[in-house]
Amino acid sequence: MKLSTYVKAGFSILFGAIFSLNVWAGEAGPYSKDWTGTAADGYDVVAYFSDGAATKGSKDFVHEWNGAKWRFSSEGNLNTFAANPEKYAPQYGGYCAYAVSNGYTASVDPKAFTVVDGKLYLNYSQSVKETWERDVPGYISKAEKYWPTVRSKL
């Protein structure tokens, strides 16, 4: 085998390792998606922060990021997200934060949300959100512990 073959193999392994570390260390995905590949059930994740409301996104304003399509209610929100998606994407891959705090995933009702310390958390339903709100710091702590294991099973 030629030296250049070993060098190419070494670079392939090195770049593969770097890519893997970036995906698992820096991103919350894989993101929960509907059958069309749309995250957050098509709701505008920037609007949770800017408007404090669950706002349906439009098919006219779509951005693809981290394996999902993200819809927005305006071009401005799309551009805001595109500039810093990690800031606006929901925690725990967009799965129910309460479910993750208990070691599993569940779908969400996009209207059952909270923004805590600049992070978006979605819940399965309004009643689950009420449970979540009884001890947000405790549930976040538990979810942070469980998320790596839960994520590895997706």
C-alpha positions in Angstrom: 0.0 0.0 0.0 1.3 3.4 -0.9 2.0 6.1 1.7 -0.6 8.4 0.1 -3.3 5.7 0.7 -2.4 5.7 4.4 -2.5 9.5 4.5 -5.9 9.6 2.8 -7.2 7.0 5.2 -5.9 9.0 8.1 -7.5 12.2 6.9 -10.8 10.4 6.4 -10.8 9.0 9.9 -9.7 12.4 11.4 -12.4 14.4 9.5 -15.0 11.7 10.4 -14.2 12.0 14.0 -14.3 15.8 14.0 -17.7 15.8 12.2 -19.1 13.3 14.7 -18.0 15.3 17.7 -19.5 18.5 16.3 -22.9 16.8 15.6 -23.2 15.2 19.0 -21.6 17.8 21.2 -23.0 21.0 19.7 -26.5 20.2 18.4 -29.7 19.1 20.1 -31.0 17.1 17.2 -32.1 14.8 15.6 -35.3 16.9 15.6 -38.8 15.6 15.9 -40.5 16.0 12.5 -43.9 15.4 11.1 -44.5 13.2 8.0 -43.4 16.1 5.7 -40.1 16.6 7.5 -41.2 19.8 9.2 -40.0 20.5 12.8 -42.1 22.0 15.6 -45.3 21.0 13.8 -44.8 23.9 11.4 -44.8 26.6 14.1 -42.4 29.6 14.0 -39.8 28.9 16.7 -38.6 32.6 16.6 -42.1 33.9 17.3 -42.0 32.0 20.7 -39.2 34.4 21.7 -40.2 37.6 19.9 -44.0 37.5 20.3 -44.3 35.1 23.3 -46.9 33.2 21.3 -47.3 30.0 19.3 -47.5 31.2 15.7 -48.1 28.9 12.8 -45.3 29.2 10.2 -45.9 29.6 6.4 -45.0 27.4 3.5 -43.6 30.6 2.0 -40.9 31.0 4.6 -39.0 27.7 5.0 -35.4 27.1 6.1 -33.7 23.6 6.1 -31.4 23.0 9.0 -30.2 19.9 10.9 -32.2 17.5 8.8 -35.6 19.3 9.2 -37.7 22.0 7.5 -38.4 24.9 9.7 -41.4 27.2 8.9 -41.7 30.9 9.8 -44.4 33.5 9.8 -42.2 36.1 8.2 -39.0 36.5 6.2 -37.5 38.4 9.1 -38.1 35.4 11.5 -36.6 33.1 8.9 -33.5 35.2 8.6 -33.2 35.5 12.4 -33.3 31.7 12.7 -30.9 31.1 9.8 -28.3 33.4 11.5 -28.4 31.5 14.8 -30.6 28.3 14.7 -29.2 26.8 18.0 -30.6 29.9 19.8 -34.2 29.3 18.6 -34.5 25.6 18.1 -36.4 23.8 20.9 -34.5 21.8 23.5 -34.3 18.0 23.4 -34.9 17.8 19.7 -38.3 19.3 19.9 -39.7 16.4 21.8 -41.7 16.9 25.0 -39.4 18.3 27.6 -41.3 16.6 30.4 -41.1 13.2 28.7 -37.4 13.6 28.2 -37.1 14.4 31.9 -38.5 11.0 32.5 -36.3 9.2 30.0 -38.5 8.9 26.9 -39.8 10.9 24.0 -43.3 12.1 23.2 -44.8 14.3 20.6 -45.8 17.9 21.4 -48.6 20.4 21.3 -46.8 23.5 19.9 -49.1 25.7 22.0 -47.8 24.0 25.2 -44.5 25.9 25.4 -42.3 27.7 27.9 -39.2 29.9 27.3 -36.8 29.6 30.2 -33.5 31.4 30.4 -33.5 32.0 26.6 -34.4 28.4 25.7 -37.5 26.9 24.2 -39.2 23.9 25.8 -42.2 22.2 24.2 -44.6 19.8 26.0 -47.1 17.1 25.0 -50.2 19.0 26.2 -51.3 21.9 28.3 -51.9 19.6 31.3 -48.3 18.2 30.9 -47.1 21.8 30.7 -48.8 22.6 34.0 -47.0 19.6 35.6 -43.7 20.8 34.0 -44.2 24.3 35.4 -44.5 23.0 39.0 -40.7 22.3 39.0 -39.1 23.6 35.8 -35.5 23.7 37.2 -35.9 20.1 38.5 -37.3 18.8 35.3 -34.7 20.6 33.2 -32.0 19.0 35.4 -33.4 15.6 34.9 -33.9 16.1 31.2 -30.3 17.2 30.8 -29.2 14.0 32.4 -31.5 11.7 30.3 -31.2 13.5 26.9 -27.9 11.9 25.8 -29.3 8.4 26.3 -32.7 9.3 24.8 -31.1 11.0 21.8 -28.8 8.0 21.2 -31.9 5.8 20.7 -33.5 8.0 18.0 
